[in-house]
């Protein structure tokens, strides 16, 4: 009989209320009143593209029917710069909002978090960068993802573009939402390539949380495993038939569970190496992750093969053989998902040249918040070699 593992000391935090139900966004007013009966003025934070789909109308109407005034801020852009955040905060103050609702992809939800902490505060945004630097309280916050990827609805992290190609993170417990609403009806219009890239992003969250050097714990492990099961068994179906609500709901739930996992057991080198790709070449975050993923997994294998082998049994059911063989099966399966869903698999396909690799490696080394969690130490030459392998 094997020895019973001794529980390790750990802390775990997450969003207190999660609603997972197709069509739930149409009941947003009812949910808002249930959780925040005193609120009067809601701000919906979204982007112009999602606003054009008309899918903001029903949630907004539901809020109005519940007696709330509704303002909409739709100037969020991908990789939001500080100027967008500050303009949104000014909008929120002008409208005297007392409830913030992020409705969109990771960028909209990240901006919503910062609106919630900045609107009623004298603290400057630049003083919030880093870990645990947000002071004071925030406005009530509801997050509603429209992609199954970032997990931002359940993380205490907001990423802001601070220069031409640089990004900074605000990481603080105040950024956890009060309520996350997972409604697959909002994701049916996502193109297959976006579905693939965001889905792989969520799978990367689960893989990195499961193998992180710091804060890995039994709860984050359990969530990562369940997330990988839901995502790996539904991603191809979601790409081939985007109107399948059951598959879409499974993807949303998988992304949220992965988000809960990496919010507590943080991401590592895949994300660190993805950020320069996104920053310099303006590639969507999920695709940036996918492009370096197999190569980082190979690099990490000497230190993480046992854990990779455990995850291989989830994404490649029935896989057998040595730890090394199962690790290879995980790498092959992730590579296969990228190829079968039709997204780019080489850096050169998005315009990266050999001459760009030094700059990218330099930029990746700045991501110390992430690199410190990697199961194997990554030096600058390692980062460059990984990029070269991905070229």
HELIX and SHEET records of a PDB file:
HELIX    1   1 UNK A   24  UNK A   27  5                                   4    
HELIX    2   2 UNK A   28  UNK A   35  1                                   8    
HELIX    3   3 UNK A   48  UNK A   52  1                                   5    
HELIX    4   4 UNK A   56  UNK A   65  1                                  10    
HELIX    5   5 UNK A   82  UNK A   94  1                                  13    
HELIX    6   6 UNK A  106  UNK A  118  1                                  13    
HELIX    7   7 UNK A  125  UNK A  127  5                                   3    
HELIX    8   8 UNK A  152  UNK A  154  5                                   3    
HELIX    9   9 UNK A  173  UNK A  175  5                                   3    
HELIX   10  10 UNK A  184  UNK A  187  5                                   4    
HELIX   11  11 UNK A  192  UNK A  211  1                                  20    
HELIX   12  12 UNK A  218  UNK A  232  1                                  15    
HELIX   13  13 UNK A  235  UNK A  240  1                                   6    
HELIX   14  14 UNK A  245  UNK A  264  1                                  20    
HELIX   15  15 UNK A  269  UNK A  281  1                                  13    
HELIX   16  16 UNK A  285  UNK A  315  1                                  31    
HELIX   17  17 UNK A  323  UNK A  340  1                                  18    
HELIX   18  18 UNK A  347  UNK A  350  5                                   4    
HELIX   19  19 UNK A  354  UNK A  356  5                                   3    
HELIX   20  20 UNK A  357  UNK A  365  1                                   9    
HELIX   21  21 UNK A  368  UNK A  371  1                                   4    
HELIX   22  22 UNK A  380  UNK A  390  1                                  11    
SHEET    1   A 6 UNK A  17  UNK A  20  0                                        
SHEET    2   A 6 UNK A 179  UNK A 182  1                                        
SHEET    3   A 6 UNK A 140  UNK A 145  1                                        
SHEET    4   A 6 UNK A  99  UNK A 104  1                                        
SHEET    5   A 6 UNK A  41  UNK A  47  1                                        
SHEET    6   A 6 UNK A  69  UNK A  76  1                                        
SHEET    1   B 3 UNK A 130  UNK A 131  0                                        
SHEET    2   B 3 UNK A 167  UNK A 171  1                                        
SHEET    3   B 3 UNK A 157  UNK A 161 -1                                        
END                                                                             
